[in-house]
Amino acid sequence: MLLTSPSMSSTQIPAHQRKNSLSHSPIIFPVKSMATTDNMKRSGRRAAPMSAVESRVSLVLALAAQTSSLSQRFLTEMVIETAKYVFPSKRFESRSLEEALMSVPDLETVEFKVLSRNDQYEMREVESYYIAETTMPGKYGFDFAGASQSFNVLAEYLFGKNTREKQMEMTTPVFTRRIKSDGEKMDMTTPVITRRVEDREKWKMSFVMPSKYGANLPLPKDSSVTIKEVPKRIIAVVAFSGFVTDEEVERRESSLRDLLNNNPEFRVKEGASVEVAQYNPPFALPFNRRNEIALEVERKQT
């Protein structure tokens, strides 16, 4: 720390020393860095103790550096997560211009293998996975109010409303599934699924759970959320863009069933219901959206 002497004026300093002396100035408190302290230790000199002002300045600078580091890390993580939506990945082969324009977020999805494909649909062998499921209110699977309420219930479980208060990663797509009765065994294929109970006009929505947890998933705190395992199966899939409506689903389901009637190897499994997969966030443009309808199938007996 440098101090000017109050007992000696510049006129009292000898001429041969005056040109090398410091001009009269206010007190200066240079901040001592760690490198300076280390150099003093190596040279054998003893570091002078910091004053209260110097200590406060050093503390403020250290806290500022730490805050900057944390903010940078937070912003980096936020950019990485946002990029999964802004710069989506292309996981699917395109059979048409419509499919070529579709995109999906770079999030985990259900593992599957394409067995065959043609201009109308493809056959997939889907691996088993776990889902979190809840019953939707209302009579329809694609009305905004019912879908939003169920989505929020499942999202709360995924992001920490569970017995371990564990935050899990989001997956894709969102599935909507229609079934014939409340007692029917559920088989689904992707992250979020909605299924309808025909006699009661109810639907169920499901999130596919991150695969790294397997069966070791935290239990939900909300009793309306249940955890289930979906077994391995084969499905026929048709992709389409735009917004999903109940009428559009019914039309495409009817068309897919007609096409599968002519398939020489597979047939629609008895009791199978349509599944609707929605891969994109709400802000995606209609022509960039990837939606799929699927029906479970089985091999024909030879």
C-alpha positions, 0 to 999 in steps of 0.5 A, spaced: 500 500 500 502 506 497 501 512 502 504 520 501 508 522 507 505 528 510 511 530 514 515 532 508 513 537 502 516 536 495 520 543 496 524 539 502 526 533 498 533 534 495 533 535 487 537 529 485 531 525 489 525 529 487 525 527 480 524 520 482 519 521 488 511 520 487 507 526 487 503 528 492 496 524 491 490 521 495 491 515 499 491 509 494 489 502 495 491 497 490 488 490 491 493 484 492 492 478 487 493 471 489 499 471 484 502 477 488 502 474 495 505 467 492 511 471 489 512 475 495 512 468 499 517 465 494 522 471 494 522 471 502 518 477 503 513 477 508 506 480 506 503 486 509 496 485 512 490 487 509 486 493 511 479 493 512 478 497 506 482 492 502 479 486 505 472 489 503 474 490 496 477 484 495 471 480 498 466 484 493 471 482 487 471 475 489 463 475 490 462 478 483 467 473 480 463 468 483 456 471 481 459 472 474 461 464 473 454 462 476 450 466 471 454 464 465 453 457 467 446 458 468 445 461 461 449 456 458 444 450 461 438 455 459 441 455 451 443 448 451 435 446 453 432 451 448 437 449 443 433 442 443 427 446 441 430 451 436 434 447 433 430 440 432 433 434 430 431 430 424 430 423 426 425 420 421 426 419 413 422 423 409 417 420 404 414 426 402 415 434 401 410 434 407 415 429 412 421 433 409 418 439 412 417 436 419 422 437 425 422 434 432 425 437 438 432 434 440 429 430 446 429 423 448 424 418 445 422 411 445 426 406 441 424 403 435 426 399 429 423 400 422 421 393 420 418 396 413 415 402 410 411 404 404 408 411 401 402 410 406 405 408 412 411 404 416 411 398 421 415 399 427 417 394 433 417 399 439 421 397 445 418 397 452 418 403 456 415 406 462 410 411 463 406 416 467 399 417 466 393 421 468 385 421 466 383 427 462 377 431 464 372 432 458 369 428 453 375 429 447 382 428 447 384 434 443 380 440 447 385 445 450 382 445 457 382 438 458 389 437 455 392 443 458 390 440 465 392 433 464 399 436 461 400 440 467 399 434 472 404 430 469 409 435 468 409 437 475 410 429 477 416 430 472 419 436 475 419 434 482 412 433 485 414 426 487 417 422 493 424 424 491 423 431 489 427 429 483 427 433 477 427 428 470 428 430 463 422 432 458 421 427 453 417 427 446 412 426 443 406 427 447 401 421 445 393 421 445 390 414 446 383 412 445 381 405 448 374 401 448 373 400 456 376 402 462 378 395 464 382 394 457 390 393 458 394 399 456 399 398 451 402 405 448 408 407 445 411 414 447 412 420 452 405 423 453 399 419 451 392 420 451 387 414 451 379 415 451 374 410 455 369 409 450 363 408 455 365 413 459 367 418 454 374 419 458 381 419 455 388 418 459 394 422 457 401 419 459 408 421 459 414 416 457 419 416 462 426 417 461 429 410 460 435 411 465 431 410 470 428 404 468 423 401 473 426 405 479 422 411 478 420 416 484 413 415 486 408 421 484 405 425 490 399 426 486 394 420 487 391 421 480 398 419 477 400 412 476 406 409 473 406 403 468 410 399 464 408 398 456 411 392 453 414 391 447 410 391 441 409 392 433 405 398 431 403 401 424 404 409 423 402 414 419 405 421 420 402 428 418 403 435 420 398 441 422 394 441 428 391 435 431 383 435 432 378 429 434 375 429 427 382 429 423 384 423 428 378 419 426 379 420 418 386 418 419 385 412 423 379 409 418 384 410 412 390 406 416 385 401 418 383 400 410 390 400 408 392 395 413 386 390 411 390 389 405 397 388 408 399 381 407 404 380 413 400 384 419 393 385 421 390 390 426 390 387 433 384 385 436 381 391 440 387 395 438 385 403 439 388 409 435 394 412 438 396 420 436 403 422 437 405 430 438 412 431 438 412 439 438 412 445 443 406 449 442 410 455 438 412 450 432 409 452 426 403 448 423 407 445 417 413 444 421 409 439 426 410 432 426 404 428 428 403 420 428 397 416 428 398 408 430 395 402 431 398 396 434 398 390 429 400 382 429 403 378 424 398 373 421 398 366 422 401 362 416 
